[in-house]
Amino acid sequence: MQKKIKWMKKAALCVMMALAVTIVQGCGGAKTEEERLADMQEFTSPDGSASIYLDKSWENEEGQYEGWLFAGSPDGREALYLLQFPKKGVNRMAEDMENMKSLVAETYGISGETEAEAPEIPGMENVSAQTVTIQVGSTAADSYVVYGETDYAWYTVMFVAYTMNDDVIANAKASCSKFAEQAPEEEDSTTVEITDTVRWFNASYAVLTEMNGWDYNRFAGLAANEETKELEQQSLSEWWGVTDRASADETLDWALNEGHRASFAEEMEYLEQGGFFELDDEGKTAFLEENFTYDSDEVAFYASFYPSAYEAYKQNGAKAIAGWDYCRAMNLLSFYYLAGYYTETEALDKSLEIAQQIQPEFTSWDEMVESYLLGYEYWGQESSDERRAVYEDLKGRADNPYAVDYNLTLEKTW
């Protein structure tokens, strides 16, 4: 459930306005790293998850996220932005390293990228560096920007100066040499052991779990705690209209007994009876415009979608997209657990009941996922290529969630 990025441009602008009124001066003769570090002290992010050494005279600036660190020199000549992007969980804001770089570049108006010598950062891998120009409003400044990653997060570390010079970069490298990370420990009330049966549950919605940046190797994908409870209650209300146990049960019942496959079947029959599939492309477009309240984009999509979907419908009936409804029903149970509408045991018991019902409907994960993807296209009115690519990628991983036998004998193991 990736967050929409609206970063601290206000905080950045305040620092940059301070930078704009001064010009960085050289700091005298060259110093050794030890001499530079002697004039520094540790600065730590608000949540204590990341720290770095900076000049003792620098001051912390208020930031927007707990894992982010902002600091600047008293005279406004220099500043640091340490931006942490957790790879998993509710705080995930980027999909990968390149996505993080793109988001940072867009936010700070980065231009003039020139490759630079990267610092050595303890505990961090894939470290690279550039000198760039950043733009906030009408103010521009130079930055030595460093990218890297740990097991816990991707990082962007920006050392900003109105005019960049070798001394600023040398200080930046010294600072990076004292980077430290204390990845936060999540509170988690989940107790279930990840047996093959639970892995089967997880696999049924692993594509979405991965797209959300969650963990398909743990039941429900996230730690169960107050933070995720609040997140899921909000998400269920927004996306499903689920606000309590009663509406949760009602929505689950709809997905299992009706779902989108019901309207899909009705539309296929209506189109067949109306001779839609015998029309040429122009005729199909006209038919949709005359018989549905679609806008022009929807008409263009369904004119292409319906003929291929009809072939699947002729072979399998409503089952052609049943995988979409069934996988979402399994996923809903995990959401209900995180939201506190179901207990852990209730969610697991109901998952087993539903999994045993839907397992015979398909012969393999491939067959179920094909049905899921077709249903996604019907519902989302867009290509399922991205989700298909995620599925194929997952199957190639060492911890492939689909390695569990689709035809496994599902049994209670909790």
Secondary structure, DSSP 8 states (H G I E B T S, - for coil): --------HHHHHHHHHHHHT------SS---HHHHHHTEEEEE-TTSSEEEEEETT-EEE--SSTT-EEEE-TTSSEEEEEEEEESSSTT---SSHHHHHHHHHHHHT-EEEEEE-----TT-EEEEEEEEEEEETTEEEEEEEEEEE-SSEEEEEEEEESS--HHHHHHHHHHHTT-EE--------------HHHHHHHHHTHHHHHHTT--TTSTTSS--SHHHHHHHHHHHHHHH---SHHHHHHHHHHHHHTHHHHHHHHHHHHHHHTTGGGS-HHHHHHHHHHHS---HHHHHHHHHHHHHHHHHHHHHGGGGGHHHHHHHHHHHHHHHHHHTSS-HHHHHHHHHHHHHHHGGG-SSHHHHHHHHHHHHHHHHSS--HHHHHHHHHHHTSTT-GGGS-TT-------
